[in-house]
Amino acid sequence: MASEQQTSTWFILMTEPQREVTAVAGLIGRRIQAYGPTFYKKMIQRGRKIEVQKPLFPGYIFARLKEGFDDFGLPKRVAGVRDYLKIDGRPCSLPGQMIEAISAKEAYEAERFFNAGAAPFEVGETVRVADGPFSGFAAEVYECDDRGRVGALVSMFGRRTKVHFDGEQLQKV
């Protein structure tokens, strides 16, 4: 196993536009270890907030090939793969430690993204609205859910009004 690790190298492959997932799946289907790092992003689509997964390096993925074992022409015959990224006509390679570092950072950021929604507020706590149309108003938390949504009572025009916020829109006072 150790000799296999020493002779295998990670190469950078260029993909067709927005076909990174297809290319990775095709390489894995042909028993080639492939990796396309991604990140998560919140977007508004049709008036709703959604979480989408996007490629960290659009148009590029990584494939691990073993010298003397793999056919280096095979990745170019996979759907979604255009070619190797080349410098002076030679395919670019990366050390395994760099791929491990990218993978570790990707896992850390994904965990941070999904834990960011958990609101650290307690019922009855006074908070300040930091973002959105109620920015600058003081509010009192009346409910929190597991998806990071916070229900708060905002004082406007002499009345308290129920408003729902994302946890990231509020700050502790």
Backbone hydrogen bonds, N-H to C=O, Kabsch-Sander energy under -0.5 kcal/mol:
donor,donor_aa,acceptor,acceptor_aa,energy
5,Q,1,M,-2.0
6,Q,2,A,-1.7
7,T,3,S,-1.7
8,S,4,E,-1.0
9,T,65,L,-2.6
10,W,94,L,-1.1
11,F,63,A,-3.4
12,I,92,C,-1.6
13,L,11,F,-0.5
13,L,61,I,-2.8
14,M,83,D,-3.5
15,T,59,G,-2.6
16,E,80,G,-2.7
19,R,16,E,-1.8
23,A,19,R,-2.4
24,V,20,E,-2.4
25,A,21,V,-2.5
26,G,22,T,-2.4
27,L,23,A,-2.3
28,I,24,V,-2.6
29,G,25,A,-2.3
30,R,26,G,-0.9
30,R,27,L,-0.6
31,R,28,I,-1.9
32,I,27,L,-2.4
33,Q,64,R,-0.6
35,Y,62,F,-2.8
39,F,54,K,-2.6
41,K,52,V,-2.5
43,M,50,I,-2.9
45,Q,43,M,-0.6
45,Q,48,R,-3.0
48,R,45,Q,-1.6
50,I,43,M,-3.4
52,V,41,K,-3.0
52,V,50,I,-0.5
54,K,39,F,-3.1
54,K,52,V,-0.5
56,L,37,P,-2.8
57,F,37,P,-0.6
60,Y,57,F,-2.2
61,I,13,L,-2.2
62,F,35,Y,-2.8
63,A,11,F,-2.4
64,R,33,Q,-3.2
65,L,9,T,-2.6
65,L,63,A,-0.6
67,E,7,T,-1.8
67,E,65,L,-0.5
69,F,66,K,-1.8
70,D,66,K,-2.5
72,F,70,D,-0.8
74,L,71,D,-1.4
77,R,73,G,-0.5
77,R,74,L,-1.9
78,V,75,P,-1.5
81,V,78,V,-1.9
82,R,14,M,-2.9
83,D,14,M,-1.1
85,L,12,I,-2.5
86,K,84,Y,-0.5
87,I,90,R,-2.5
90,R,87,I,-1.7
92,C,85,L,-3.2
94,L,10,W,-2.7
98,M,95,P,-1.0
99,I,95,P,-1.3
100,E,96,G,-2.4
101,A,97,Q,-2.2
102,I,98,M,-2.4
103,S,99,I,-2.5
104,A,100,E,-2.5
105,K,101,A,-2.3
106,E,102,I,-2.4
107,A,103,S,-2.2
108,Y,104,A,-2.3
109,E,105,K,-2.6
110,A,106,E,-2.2
111,E,107,A,-2.2
112,R,108,Y,-2.4
113,F,109,E,-2.4
114,F,110,A,-2.3
115,N,111,E,-1.8
116,A,112,R,-1.0
118,A,115,N,-0.9
119,A,117,G,-0.6
124,G,141,V,-3.3
125,E,122,E,-2.0
127,V,139,A,-3.0
128,R,171,Q,-2.9
129,V,137,F,-2.8
130,A,128,R,-0.5
130,A,169,Q,-3.2
131,D,169,Q,-1.2
135,S,132,G,-1.6
136,G,129,V,-3.3
137,F,134,F,-2.3
139,A,127,V,-2.7
140,E,153,L,-1.8
141,V,125,E,-2.7
142,Y,151,G,-2.8
143,E,151,G,-1.6
145,D,149,R,-2.3
148,G,145,D,-1.3
150,V,165,F,-3.1
151,G,143,E,-2.9
152,A,150,V,-0.5
152,A,163,V,-2.9
153,L,140,E,-2.9
154,V,152,A,-0.7
154,V,161,T,-2.9
155,S,138,A,-1.0
156,M,154,V,-0.7
156,M,159,R,-3.0
159,R,156,M,-2.4
161,T,154,V,-2.9
161,T,159,R,-0.5
163,V,152,A,-2.6
165,F,150,V,-2.9
167,G,148,G,-2.1
169,Q,166,D,-2.2
170,L,167,G,-1.2
171,Q,128,R,-2.5
173,V,126,T,-1.1
